Amino acid sequence: MEKHFAVIGDPIAHSLSPIMHQAGYKAAGYEADYQKFEVKPEALGEAVRGLKALGFTGWNVTVPHKEAIIPYLDELTVEAQRAGAVNTVKLMHNRLLGHNTDGSGFIRSLKDHLELDKGKKIAILGAGGAAKGIAMALTPFNVQLMILNRTPERAAELAQRVCEQGGQATQEAWGWGEWIAQADCLIQTTSIGLKNEPYPFSLEGIRPGCLVVDIIFNPWETPFLKSAKTMDCQVLNGIDMLLYQGVNAWEFWFEDQAPVEAMRRALYAACKPIR
Ligand code: ATR
């Protein structure tokens, strides 16, 4: 029997999830489809009831519904509880189970390039929603986090949250301080790149080989990543985060290994115009 999947959000027109998942179904020989639906905030409850009534096996949830959907679900996985947000829903025995693969997807993309152990020093720039998801996903690993944010109170709050959950985090004033020379990895999560504003910090003094991450992929190579490249750093954009949150959602739905390379090829091909 054909299974149905979707992604809901607002806006949703540019979502690449259908392309990625459909390529996966084809590669795995599954009978399934994946659609995208624009759902306005005021229609979220109705949309959830509709997807359930129509027998959708599962769906992804994106901005602005990741937190708002929680009251409409029957149960949350530990990952969703920890994140306080849901990006994946599964219909099981007529109950809706909310899950979160954003954090695990980020970790999987990072692990392709960096071993997360031995007290590696990771600096996170920003303390907004995206930074919080990343910091909490890194908390169970043996890494030292340094949070830097324009508004120091938010950085302090996030560092405290990480420590309360058993992780290691400190907070520095906006700017790198001594950290720039010590960091094994820098993760840029602020919305500066998206807004095309100039970055208020320089990478002067960074260790060659340091892994520099920007969590967006449009532009494919942000000015931050471009300048990291000139300093002999490794660079990583956000496309693999999108890939692996999708891969992990697939594996949650099908309880089977996802055809990662087929999904990656489709996603990268769809990004050709911006690469
Ligand atoms: P998101 O969910 O995408 O992380 P957010 O929660 O609004 O969005 O957080 C945006 C992040 O970008 C914050 O860390 C913000 O810093 P403040 O906490 O000081 O607001 C950061 N940010 C956005 N524009 C910035 C700018 N021009 N300079 C420095 N930081 C900026």
py3Dmol code that shows the C-alpha trace and the ligand (Angstrom):
import py3Dmol

protein = """\
ATOM      1  CA  MET A   1       0.000   0.000   0.000  1.00  0.00           C
ATOM      2  CA  GLU A   2       1.327   3.424  -0.903  1.00  0.00           C
ATOM      3  CA  LYS A   3       2.443   5.500   2.075  1.00  0.00           C
ATOM      4  CA  HIS A   4       1.938   9.237   2.247  1.00  0.00           C
ATOM      5  CA  PHE A   5       4.303  11.829   3.702  1.00  0.00           C
ATOM      6  CA  ALA A   6       4.479  15.616   3.655  1.00  0.00           C
ATOM      7  CA  VAL A   7       6.104  18.710   5.060  1.00  0.00           C
ATOM      8  CA  ILE A   8       4.016  21.516   6.542  1.00  0.00           C
ATOM      9  CA  GLY A   9       5.188  25.081   7.089  1.00  0.00           C
ATOM     10  CA  ASP A  10       4.660  28.687   6.078  1.00  0.00           C
ATOM     11  CA  PRO A  11       6.292  29.584   3.714  1.00  0.00           C
ATOM     12  CA  ILE A  12       6.876  26.177   2.136  1.00  0.00           C
ATOM     13  CA  ALA A  13       7.232  26.749  -1.633  1.00  0.00           C
ATOM     14  CA  HIS A  14      11.032  26.461  -1.610  1.00  0.00           C
ATOM     15  CA  SER A  15      11.275  23.360   0.551  1.00  0.00           C
ATOM     16  CA  LEU A  16      13.690  20.786  -0.898  1.00  0.00           C
ATOM     17  CA  SER A  17      12.359  17.977   1.322  1.00  0.00           C
ATOM     18  CA  PRO A  18      10.026  16.489  -1.340  1.00  0.00           C
ATOM     19  CA  ILE A  19      12.902  16.161  -3.829  1.00  0.00           C
ATOM     20  CA  MET A  20      15.153  14.530  -1.252  1.00  0.00           C
ATOM     21  CA  HIS A  21      12.567  12.060   0.089  1.00  0.00           C
ATOM     22  CA  GLN A  22      11.130  11.140  -3.312  1.00  0.00           C
ATOM     23  CA  ALA A  23      14.642  10.308  -4.543  1.00  0.00           C
ATOM     24  CA  GLY A  24      14.996   8.101  -1.473  1.00  0.00           C
ATOM     25  CA  TYR A  25      11.739   6.213  -2.177  1.00  0.00           C
ATOM     26  CA  LYS A  26      12.837   5.598  -5.731  1.00  0.00           C
ATOM     27  CA  ALA A  27      16.259   4.308  -4.686  1.00  0.00           C
ATOM     28  CA  ALA A  28      14.783   2.043  -2.012  1.00  0.00           C
ATOM     29  CA  GLY A  29      11.950   0.824  -4.265  1.00  0.00           C
ATOM     30  CA  TYR A  30       9.284   2.079  -1.834  1.00  0.00           C
ATOM     31  CA  GLU A  31       5.759   2.979  -2.872  1.00  0.00           C
ATOM     32  CA  ALA A  32       5.411   6.355  -1.219  1.00  0.00           C
ATOM     33  CA  ASP A  33       4.865  10.011  -1.986  1.00  0.00           C
ATOM     34  CA  TYR A  34       5.956  13.212  -0.229  1.00  0.00           C
ATOM     35  CA  GLN A  35       4.101  16.492  -0.674  1.00  0.00           C
ATOM     36  CA  LYS A  36       4.463  20.016   0.700  1.00  0.00           C
ATOM     37  CA  PHE A  37       1.564  21.928   2.215  1.00  0.00           C
ATOM     38  CA  GLU A  38       1.451  25.574   3.179  1.00  0.00           C
ATOM     39  CA  VAL A  39      -0.288  25.722   6.564  1.00  0.00           C
ATOM     40  CA  LYS A  40      -1.091  29.068   8.176  1.00  0.00           C
ATOM     41  CA  PRO A  41      -0.607  29.242  11.957  1.00  0.00           C
ATOM     42  CA  GLU A  42      -4.340  29.560  12.637  1.00  0.00           C
ATOM     43  CA  ALA A  43      -5.031  26.388  10.596  1.00  0.00           C
ATOM     44  CA  LEU A  44      -2.408  24.187  12.241  1.00  0.00           C
ATOM     45  CA  GLY A  45      -4.793  22.135  14.415  1.00  0.00           C
ATOM     46  CA  GLU A  46      -7.116  21.494  11.499  1.00  0.00           C
ATOM     47  CA  ALA A  47      -4.195  20.529   9.267  1.00  0.00           C
ATOM     48  CA  VAL A  48      -2.915  18.014  11.817  1.00  0.00           C
ATOM     49  CA  ARG A  49      -6.362  16.448  12.193  1.00  0.00           C
ATOM     50  CA  GLY A  50      -6.665  16.369   8.391  1.00  0.00           C
ATOM     51  CA  LEU A  51      -3.326  14.628   7.861  1.00  0.00           C
ATOM     52  CA  LYS A  52      -4.256  12.075  10.508  1.00  0.00           C
ATOM     53  CA  ALA A  53      -7.719  11.502   9.030  1.00  0.00           C
ATOM     54  CA  LEU A  54      -6.198  11.026   5.586  1.00  0.00           C
ATOM     55  CA  GLY A  55      -3.852   8.388   6.956  1.00  0.00           C
ATOM     56  CA  PHE A  56      -0.522  10.104   6.327  1.00  0.00           C
ATOM     57  CA  THR A  57       2.197   7.846   7.769  1.00  0.00           C
ATOM     58  CA  GLY A  58       4.269  10.826   8.807  1.00  0.00           C
ATOM     59  CA  TRP A  59       5.202  14.408   8.104  1.00  0.00           C
ATOM     60  CA  ASN A  60       7.888  16.967   8.702  1.00  0.00           C
ATOM     61  CA  VAL A  61       7.180  20.238  10.428  1.00  0.00           C
ATOM     62  CA  THR A  62       9.031  23.442   9.698  1.00  0.00           C
ATOM     63  CA  VAL A  63       8.894  27.118  10.611  1.00  0.00           C
ATOM     64  CA  PRO A  64       6.730  28.471  12.244  1.00  0.00           C
ATOM     65  CA  HIS A  65       5.063  25.309  13.609  1.00  0.00           C
ATOM     66  CA  LYS A  66       7.835  23.371  15.371  1.00  0.00           C
ATOM     67  CA  GLU A  67       6.738  24.382  18.879  1.00  0.00           C
ATOM     68  CA  ALA A  68       3.099  25.209  18.175  1.00  0.00           C
ATOM     69  CA  ILE A  69       2.351  21.666  16.976  1.00  0.00           C
ATOM     70  CA  ILE A  70       3.168  20.071  20.337  1.00  0.00           C
ATOM     71  CA  PRO A  71      -0.311  20.455  21.929  1.00  0.00           C
ATOM     72  CA  TYR A  72      -1.848  18.613  18.958  1.00  0.00           C
ATOM     73  CA  LEU A  73       0.316  15.501  19.431  1.00  0.00           C
ATOM     74  CA  ASP A  74      -0.255  12.510  21.727  1.00  0.00           C
ATOM     75  CA  GLU A  75       3.331  11.794  22.708  1.00  0.00           C
ATOM     76  CA  LEU A  76       6.873  13.146  22.309  1.00  0.00           C
ATOM     77  CA  THR A  77      10.169  11.279  21.983  1.00  0.00           C
ATOM     78  CA  VAL A  78      13.007  12.146  24.362  1.00  0.00           C
ATOM     79  CA  GLU A  79      14.681  14.121  21.544  1.00  0.00           C
ATOM     80  CA  ALA A  80      11.571  16.241  20.989  1.00  0.00           C
ATOM     81  CA  GLN A  81      11.159  16.821  24.729  1.00  0.00           C
ATOM     82  CA  ARG A  82      14.793  17.865  25.067  1.00  0.00           C
ATOM     83  CA  ALA A  83      14.575  20.264  22.113  1.00  0.00           C
ATOM     84  CA  GLY A  84      11.134  21.572  23.060  1.00  0.00           C
ATOM     85  CA  ALA A  85      10.367  21.380  19.345  1.00  0.00           C
ATOM     86  CA  VAL A  86       9.108  18.848  16.799  1.00  0.00           C
ATOM     87  CA  ASN A  87      10.230  18.541  13.169  1.00  0.00           C
ATOM     88  CA  THR A  88       8.958  15.008  12.498  1.00  0.00           C
ATOM     89  CA  VAL A  89       5.592  13.366  13.263  1.00  0.00           C
ATOM     90  CA  LYS A  90       4.681   9.695  12.922  1.00  0.00           C
ATOM     91  CA  LEU A  91       1.208   8.177  13.038  1.00  0.00           C
ATOM     92  CA  MET A  92       1.422   4.959  15.059  1.00  0.00           C
ATOM     93  CA  HIS A  93      -1.596   2.918  16.181  1.00  0.00           C
ATOM     94  CA  ASN A  94      -3.782   5.963  15.618  1.00  0.00           C
ATOM     95  CA  ARG A  95      -1.595   8.105  17.881  1.00  0.00           C
ATOM     96  CA  LEU A  96       0.626  11.000  16.845  1.00  0.00           C
ATOM     97  CA  LEU A  97       4.223  10.747  17.994  1.00  0.00           C
ATOM     98  CA  GLY A  98       6.359  13.918  17.785  1.00  0.00           C
ATOM     99  CA  HIS A  99      10.111  13.609  17.267  1.00  0.00           C
ATOM    100  CA  ASN A 100      13.045  15.899  16.549  1.00  0.00           C
ATOM    101  CA  THR A 101      15.810  15.056  14.059  1.00  0.00           C
ATOM    102  CA  ASP A 102      17.298  18.563  13.706  1.00  0.00           C
ATOM    103  CA  GLY A 103      19.815  18.023  16.502  1.00  0.00           C
ATOM    104  CA  SER A 104      20.787  14.488  15.502  1.00  0.00           C
ATOM    105  CA  GLY A 105      20.970  15.606  11.851  1.00  0.00           C
ATOM    106  CA  PHE A 106      23.356  18.378  12.761  1.00  0.00           C
ATOM    107  CA  ILE A 107      25.531  15.976  14.774  1.00  0.00           C
ATOM    108  CA  ARG A 108      25.614  13.510  11.887  1.00  0.00           C
ATOM    109  CA  SER A 109      26.748  16.222   9.460  1.00  0.00           C
ATOM    110  CA  LEU A 110      29.406  17.437  11.895  1.00  0.00           C
ATOM    111  CA  LYS A 111      30.702  13.910  12.547  1.00  0.00           C
ATOM    112  CA  ASP A 112      31.565  13.508   8.865  1.00  0.00           C
ATOM    113  CA  HIS A 113      34.260  16.149   9.513  1.00  0.00           C
ATOM    114  CA  LEU A 114      35.071  16.220  13.241  1.00  0.00           C
ATOM    115  CA  GLU A 115      35.392  13.671  16.025  1.00  0.00           C
ATOM    116  CA  LEU A 116      33.263  14.795  18.932  1.00  0.00           C
ATOM    117  CA  ASP A 117      35.439  13.792  21.864  1.00  0.00           C
ATOM    118  CA  LYS A 118      38.539  14.594  23.964  1.00  0.00           C
ATOM    119  CA  GLY A 119      37.217  17.944  25.116  1.00  0.00           C
ATOM    120  CA  LYS A 120      37.268  19.454  21.626  1.00  0.00           C
ATOM    121  CA  LYS A 121      36.682  23.193  21.753  1.00  0.00           C
ATOM    122  CA  ILE A 122      33.665  24.345  19.828  1.00  0.00           C
ATOM    123  CA  ALA A 123      32.640  28.011  19.625  1.00  0.00           C
ATOM    124  CA  ILE A 124      29.046  28.839  18.789  1.00  0.00           C
ATOM    125  CA  LEU A 125      28.299  32.298  17.428  1.00  0.00           C
ATOM    126  CA  GLY A 126      24.771  33.295  18.354  1.00  0.00           C
ATOM    127  CA  ALA A 127      22.315  32.277  21.059  1.00  0.00           C
ATOM    128  CA  GLY A 128      18.976  32.232  19.218  1.00  0.00           C
ATOM    129  CA  GLY A 129      16.734  29.290  18.385  1.00  0.00           C
ATOM    130  CA  ALA A 130      19.175  27.660  15.971  1.00  0.00           C
ATOM    131  CA  ALA A 131      22.109  28.014  18.391  1.00  0.00           C
ATOM    132  CA  LYS A 132      20.028  26.478  21.171  1.00  0.00           C
ATOM    133  CA  GLY A 133      19.188  23.405  19.086  1.00  0.00           C
ATOM    134  CA  ILE A 134      22.849  22.914  18.199  1.00  0.00           C
ATOM    135  CA  ALA A 135      24.203  23.524  21.703  1.00  0.00           C
ATOM    136  CA  MET A 136      21.721  21.085  23.233  1.00  0.00           C
ATOM    137  CA  ALA A 137      22.538  18.444  20.595  1.00  0.00           C
ATOM    138  CA  LEU A 138      26.256  18.791  21.444  1.00  0.00           C
ATOM    139  CA  THR A 139      25.658  18.616  25.211  1.00  0.00           C
ATOM    140  CA  PRO A 140      25.961  14.802  25.589  1.00  0.00           C
ATOM    141  CA  PHE A 141      29.405  14.772  23.921  1.00  0.00           C
ATOM    142  CA  ASN A 142      32.777  15.346  25.517  1.00  0.00           C
ATOM    143  CA  VAL A 143      33.229  18.821  24.033  1.00  0.00           C
ATOM    144  CA  GLN A 144      33.751  22.271  25.535  1.00  0.00           C
ATOM    145  CA  LEU A 145      31.332  24.843  24.218  1.00  0.00           C
ATOM    146  CA  MET A 146      31.948  28.576  24.103  1.00  0.00           C
ATOM    147  CA  ILE A 147      28.891  30.662  23.371  1.00  0.00           C
ATOM    148  CA  LEU A 148      29.353  34.151  21.939  1.00  0.00           C
ATOM    149  CA  ASN A 149      26.442  36.449  21.297  1.00  0.00           C
ATOM    150  CA  ARG A 150      25.781  40.153  20.706  1.00  0.00           C
ATOM    151  CA  THR A 151      23.359  40.133  23.631  1.00  0.00           C
ATOM    152  CA  PRO A 152      25.416  38.561  26.448  1.00  0.00           C
ATOM    153  CA  GLU A 153      22.395  37.676  28.618  1.00  0.00           C
ATOM    154  CA  ARG A 154      21.151  35.253  25.979  1.00  0.00           C
ATOM    155  CA  ALA A 155      24.604  33.653  25.718  1.00  0.00           C
ATOM    156  CA  ALA A 156      24.746  33.270  29.508  1.00  0.00           C
ATOM    157  CA  GLU A 157      21.287  31.727  29.579  1.00  0.00           C
ATOM    158  CA  LEU A 158      22.206  29.169  26.924  1.00  0.00           C
ATOM    159  CA  ALA A 159      25.544  28.291  28.564  1.00  0.00           C
ATOM    160  CA  GLN A 160      23.706  27.748  31.850  1.00  0.00           C
ATOM    161  CA  ARG A 161      21.162  25.502  30.173  1.00  0.00           C
ATOM    162  CA  VAL A 162      23.936  23.359  28.663  1.00  0.00           C
ATOM    163  CA  CYS A 163      25.614  23.026  32.091  1.00  0.00           C
ATOM    164  CA  GLU A 164      22.309  22.119  33.775  1.00  0.00           C
ATOM    165  CA  GLN A 165      21.982  19.269  31.279  1.00  0.00           C
ATOM    166  CA  GLY A 166      25.452  17.975  32.166  1.00  0.00           C
ATOM    167  CA  GLY A 167      27.413  19.606  29.339  1.00  0.00           C
ATOM    168  CA  GLN A 168      30.378  21.985  29.452  1.00  0.00           C
ATOM    169  CA  ALA A 169      29.825  25.545  28.297  1.00  0.00           C
ATOM    170  CA  THR A 170      31.126  29.010  29.033  1.00  0.00           C
ATOM    171  CA  GLN A 171      30.283  32.347  27.584  1.00  0.00           C
ATOM    172  CA  GLU A 172      32.519  35.083  26.239  1.00  0.00           C
ATOM    173  CA  ALA A 173      32.004  38.679  25.292  1.00  0.00           C
ATOM    174  CA  TRP A 174      31.057  39.278  21.655  1.00  0.00           C
ATOM    175  CA  GLY A 175      34.246  38.782  19.687  1.00  0.00           C
ATOM    176  CA  TRP A 176      36.592  35.809  19.860  1.00  0.00           C
ATOM    177  CA  GLY A 177      39.105  36.664  22.569  1.00  0.00           C
ATOM    178  CA  GLU A 178      41.650  33.894  23.048  1.00  0.00           C
ATOM    179  CA  TRP A 179      39.236  31.330  21.769  1.00  0.00           C
ATOM    180  CA  ILE A 180      39.922  31.941  18.141  1.00  0.00           C
ATOM    181  CA  ALA A 181      43.393  30.400  18.459  1.00  0.00           C
ATOM    182  CA  GLN A 182      42.187  27.377  20.414  1.00  0.00           C
ATOM    183  CA  ALA A 183      38.944  26.391  18.746  1.00  0.00           C
ATOM    184  CA  ASP A 184      38.701  23.091  16.855  1.00  0.00           C
ATOM    185  CA  CYS A 185      35.408  24.186  15.365  1.00  0.00           C
ATOM    186  CA  LEU A 186      33.416  27.422  14.950  1.00  0.00           C
ATOM    187  CA  ILE A 187      29.693  27.327  14.267  1.00  0.00           C
ATOM    188  CA  GLN A 188      28.063  30.488  12.885  1.00  0.00           C
ATOM    189  CA  THR A 189      24.325  30.439  13.704  1.00  0.00           C
ATOM    190  CA  THR A 190      23.363  34.119  13.664  1.00  0.00           C
ATOM    191  CA  SER A 191      21.079  35.501  10.988  1.00  0.00           C
ATOM    192  CA  ILE A 192      23.735  37.998   9.867  1.00  0.00           C
ATOM    193  CA  GLY A 193      24.543  36.067   6.660  1.00  0.00           C
ATOM    194  CA  LEU A 194      20.862  35.710   5.765  1.00  0.00           C
ATOM    195  CA  LYS A 195      20.344  39.441   6.046  1.00  0.00           C
ATOM    196  CA  ASN A 196      23.500  40.073   4.027  1.00  0.00           C
ATOM    197  CA  GLU A 197      24.869  42.246   6.833  1.00  0.00           C
ATOM    198  CA  PRO A 198      28.645  42.487   7.352  1.00  0.00           C
ATOM    199  CA  TYR A 199      30.094  40.108   9.951  1.00  0.00           C
ATOM    200  CA  PRO A 200      31.208  42.042  13.037  1.00  0.00           C
ATOM    201  CA  PHE A 201      34.178  39.742  13.740  1.00  0.00           C
ATOM    202  CA  SER A 202      37.304  38.613  11.953  1.00  0.00           C
ATOM    203  CA  LEU A 203      38.898  35.180  11.765  1.00  0.00           C
ATOM    204  CA  GLU A 204      42.353  36.608  12.435  1.00  0.00           C
ATOM    205  CA  GLY A 205      44.419  34.111  14.441  1.00  0.00           C
ATOM    206  CA  ILE A 206      42.297  31.033  13.674  1.00  0.00           C
ATOM    207  CA  ARG A 207      44.044  27.648  13.651  1.00  0.00           C
ATOM    208  CA  PRO A 208      44.549  26.301  10.136  1.00  0.00           C
ATOM    209  CA  GLY A 209      42.465  23.149   9.774  1.00  0.00           C
ATOM    210  CA  CYS A 210      39.779  24.423  12.146  1.00  0.00           C
ATOM    211  CA  LEU A 211      36.307  23.345  10.979  1.00  0.00           C
ATOM    212  CA  VAL A 212      34.224  26.443  10.255  1.00  0.00           C
ATOM    213  CA  VAL A 213      30.486  25.893   9.888  1.00  0.00           C
ATOM    214  CA  ASP A 214      27.740  28.211   8.699  1.00  0.00           C
ATOM    215  CA  ILE A 215      24.317  26.673   9.136  1.00  0.00           C
ATOM    216  CA  ILE A 216      22.742  28.159   6.018  1.00  0.00           C
ATOM    217  CA  PHE A 217      23.242  26.955   2.426  1.00  0.00           C
ATOM    218  CA  ASN A 218      21.833  29.877   0.465  1.00  0.00           C
ATOM    219  CA  PRO A 219      24.191  31.554  -0.297  1.00  0.00           C
ATOM    220  CA  TRP A 220      26.068  28.255  -0.736  1.00  0.00           C
ATOM    221  CA  GLU A 221      29.272  29.814   0.553  1.00  0.00           C
ATOM    222  CA  THR A 222      28.652  32.726   2.891  1.00  0.00           C
ATOM    223  CA  PRO A 223      31.277  35.502   3.177  1.00  0.00           C
ATOM    224  CA  PHE A 224      32.122  33.911   6.566  1.00  0.00           C
ATOM    225  CA  LEU A 225      32.982  30.581   4.926  1.00  0.00           C
ATOM    226  CA  LYS A 226      34.806  32.325   2.089  1.00  0.00           C
ATOM    227  CA  SER A 227      37.079  34.125   4.521  1.00  0.00           C
ATOM    228  CA  ALA A 228      37.609  30.873   6.497  1.00  0.00           C
ATOM    229  CA  LYS A 229      38.788  29.182   3.312  1.00  0.00           C
ATOM    230  CA  THR A 230      41.421  31.864   2.785  1.00  0.00           C
ATOM    231  CA  MET A 231      42.724  31.031   6.295  1.00  0.00           C
ATOM    232  CA  ASP A 232      43.172  27.318   5.390  1.00  0.00           C
ATOM    233  CA  CYS A 233      40.186  26.172   7.427  1.00  0.00           C
ATOM    234  CA  GLN A 234      37.834  23.337   6.521  1.00  0.00           C
ATOM    235  CA  VAL A 235      34.386  24.682   5.727  1.00  0.00           C
ATOM    236  CA  LEU A 236      30.894  23.211   5.986  1.00  0.00           C
ATOM    237  CA  ASN A 237      27.582  24.801   5.032  1.00  0.00           C
ATOM    238  CA  GLY A 238      24.093  23.816   6.181  1.00  0.00           C
ATOM    239  CA  ILE A 239      23.093  21.507   3.335  1.00  0.00           C
ATOM    240  CA  ASP A 240      24.138  18.315   5.111  1.00  0.00           C
ATOM    241  CA  MET A 241      22.140  19.375   8.179  1.00  0.00           C
ATOM    242  CA  LEU A 242      19.074  19.416   5.947  1.00  0.00           C
ATOM    243  CA  LEU A 243      20.099  16.097   4.397  1.00  0.00           C
ATOM    244  CA  TYR A 244      20.637  14.288   7.681  1.00  0.00           C
ATOM    245  CA  GLN A 245      17.530  15.629   9.431  1.00  0.00           C
ATOM    246  CA  GLY A 246      15.683  14.125   6.445  1.00  0.00           C
ATOM    247  CA  VAL A 247      17.666  10.889   6.594  1.00  0.00           C
ATOM    248  CA  ASN A 248      16.973  10.561  10.314  1.00  0.00           C
ATOM    249  CA  ALA A 249      13.258  11.296   9.762  1.00  0.00           C
ATOM    250  CA  TRP A 250      13.190   8.593   7.090  1.00  0.00           C
ATOM    251  CA  GLU A 251      14.799   6.103   9.459  1.00  0.00           C
ATOM    252  CA  PHE A 252      12.318   7.026  12.204  1.00  0.00           C
ATOM    253  CA  TRP A 253       9.376   6.453   9.841  1.00  0.00           C
ATOM    254  CA  PHE A 254      10.548   3.259   8.112  1.00  0.00           C
ATOM    255  CA  GLU A 255      12.737   1.814  10.896  1.00  0.00           C
ATOM    256  CA  ASP A 256      15.214   0.989   8.170  1.00  0.00           C
ATOM    257  CA  GLN A 257      18.442   2.503   6.801  1.00  0.00           C
ATOM    258  CA  ALA A 258      17.846   5.394   4.427  1.00  0.00           C
ATOM    259  CA  PRO A 259      19.514   5.507   0.986  1.00  0.00           C
ATOM    260  CA  VAL A 260      21.685   8.434   2.072  1.00  0.00           C
ATOM    261  CA  GLU A 261      23.695   8.847  -1.118  1.00  0.00           C
ATOM    262  CA  ALA A 262      20.605   8.925  -3.361  1.00  0.00           C
ATOM    263  CA  MET A 263      19.039  11.543  -1.097  1.00  0.00           C
ATOM    264  CA  ARG A 264      22.275  13.538  -1.070  1.00  0.00           C
ATOM    265  CA  ARG A 265      22.607  13.462  -4.871  1.00  0.00           C
ATOM    266  CA  ALA A 266      19.037  14.712  -5.337  1.00  0.00           C
ATOM    267  CA  LEU A 267      19.489  17.475  -2.801  1.00  0.00           C
ATOM    268  CA  TYR A 268      22.806  18.664  -4.211  1.00  0.00           C
ATOM    269  CA  ALA A 269      21.387  18.584  -7.762  1.00  0.00           C
ATOM    270  CA  ALA A 270      18.441  20.735  -6.625  1.00  0.00           C
ATOM    271  CA  CYS A 271      20.933  23.248  -5.219  1.00  0.00           C
ATOM    272  CA  LYS A 272      22.803  23.558  -8.509  1.00  0.00           C
ATOM    273  CA  PRO A 273      21.394  27.032  -9.274  1.00  0.00           C
ATOM    274  CA  ILE A 274      22.866  28.441  -6.039  1.00  0.00           C
ATOM    275  CA  ARG A 275      26.185  26.598  -6.026  1.00  0.00           C
TER     276      ARG A 275
END
"""
ligand_1 = """\
31
ATR
P 17.268 31.784 14.904
O 16.103 30.967 15.354
O 17.477 31.761 13.396
O 18.515 31.483 15.644
P 16.818 34.162 16.499
O 16.341 33.316 17.611
O 16.087 35.397 16.149
O 16.850 33.323 15.135
O 18.377 34.491 16.738
C 19.128 35.247 15.863
C 20.589 35.252 16.317
O 21.348 36.078 15.428
C 20.785 35.843 17.708
O 21.913 35.239 18.308
C 21.077 37.321 17.372
O 21.804 37.999 18.381
P 21.021 38.729 19.613
O 20.651 37.646 20.585
O 22.020 39.676 20.145
O 19.813 39.395 18.992
C 21.950 37.158 16.160
N 22.001 38.345 15.287
C 21.089 38.725 14.370
N 21.482 39.855 13.728
C 22.699 40.185 14.260
C 23.651 41.231 14.008
N 23.443 42.172 13.093
N 24.787 41.232 14.737
C 25.015 40.298 15.673
N 24.158 39.272 15.941
C 23.018 39.209 15.246
"""
view = py3Dmol.view(width=600, height=400)
view.addModel(protein, "pdb")
view.setStyle({"model": 0}, {"cartoon": {"style": "trace"}})
view.addModel(ligand_1, "xyz")
view.setStyle({"model": 1}, {"stick": {}})
view.zoomTo()
view.show()
